[in-house]
Amino acid sequence: MILSQIQQEEYLLWERLKAGDPAAFGEISMRYYRLLFDYGRKFTKDRELIKDVIQDVLLLIWQKKGQIDSNENVKLYLLKIVRNRLYKELQKQQLRASEDYFEQLEVADSEEALIISTESTQSIVEKLNLHLKALPKRQQEVLFLKFYQDLTNDEIAEVMHINRQSVANLLHNGLRLLKARFFLTTLGILLLTWSGQ
């Protein structure tokens, strides 16, 4: 099997980490901290909890460095551990951690934010984010992993502990809803603009 340059770099990082190289540990921490933090925000708004979980996970991989499989994908490994730890912590705090565990997320901006010029790229991105946050939480998670982290369906299935077909279904349904909502919002803004002229 031919490894990409990124996979080779990750493999070498794991090997250095397993050998006890603190610089490799620092590089892994720096490289993946922001990703892990952003992913954690899909589960909870509690920034301190997310930071604590990430620190615990990083400490754990340093302590267990000798037991790490060199062939393990670094990004997937860290995402899985952070997801599992956050899920357990949220259960401990008796927050809902089932299909609607994202329910606690803030609904961003008011409906007034939707009535912004369609010519502005920024406004389009904002509207898209609003619609994304209105999707069911599992669909949000799958779309985040697919389009923001560029994971394959198999990798997403592994991170979320679901089968590949469930990933495909969640992606299909999420994109269908996102397109429909975005189209209706854009159409509404155009109609308002035309009626005001």
Residue pairs with C-beta under 8 A, 6 or more apart in sequence:
3 11
7 73
10 73
10 74
10 75
11 70
11 71
13 24
13 27
13 28
13 74
14 68
14 70
14 72
14 74
15 70
16 23
16 24
17 24
17 25
17 28
17 61
17 62
17 65
17 68
18 65
18 66
18 68
18 70
20 65
25 58
25 61
25 62
25 65
28 58
28 61
28 74
28 78
29 58
32 74
32 75
32 78
33 54
35 75
35 78
35 79
35 149
36 50
36 54
36 57
36 78
36 79
36 82
37 50
37 51
37 54
38 148
39 79
39 82
39 83
39 144
39 145
39 149
40 49
40 50
40 53
40 54
40 82
40 86
41 47
41 50
42 102
42 105
42 137
42 140
42 141
42 144
43 50
43 83
43 86
43 87
43 90
43 101
43 102
44 50
44 86
44 90
44 95
44 104
45 104
45 105
45 106
49 86
49 89
50 86
53 82
53 85
53 86
53 89
54 82
56 85
57 78
57 81
57 82
57 85
60 81
61 68
61 78
61 81
68 77
73 155
75 149
75 151
76 151
76 155
76 158
76 159
79 145
79 149
79 159
80 158
80 159
83 159
83 160
87 97
87 101
90 97
90 101
91 97
95 101
95 104
96 103
96 104
99 136
99 137
99 138
100 136
100 137
101 137
102 137
102 140
102 141
103 137
105 133
105 137
107 133
107 134
108 129
108 130
108 133
109 126
109 130
113 126
113 127
113 130
114 127
114 130
114 185
114 188
114 189
115 189
115 192
116 123
116 126
116 127
116 189
117 123
118 124
118 186
118 189
118 190
127 182
127 185
127 186
128 178
128 182
131 178
131 181
131 182
131 185
132 140
132 143
132 178
133 140
134 181
135 143
135 174
135 177
135 178
136 174
138 160
138 170
139 170
139 171
139 173
139 174
139 177
140 174
141 160
142 156
142 160
142 167
142 170
142 171
142 174
143 171
143 174
143 175
143 178
145 151
145 155
145 156
145 159
145 160
146 153
146 156
146 171
151 159
153 164
153 167
153 168
153 171
154 164
156 167
157 163
157 164
157 166
157 167
160 167
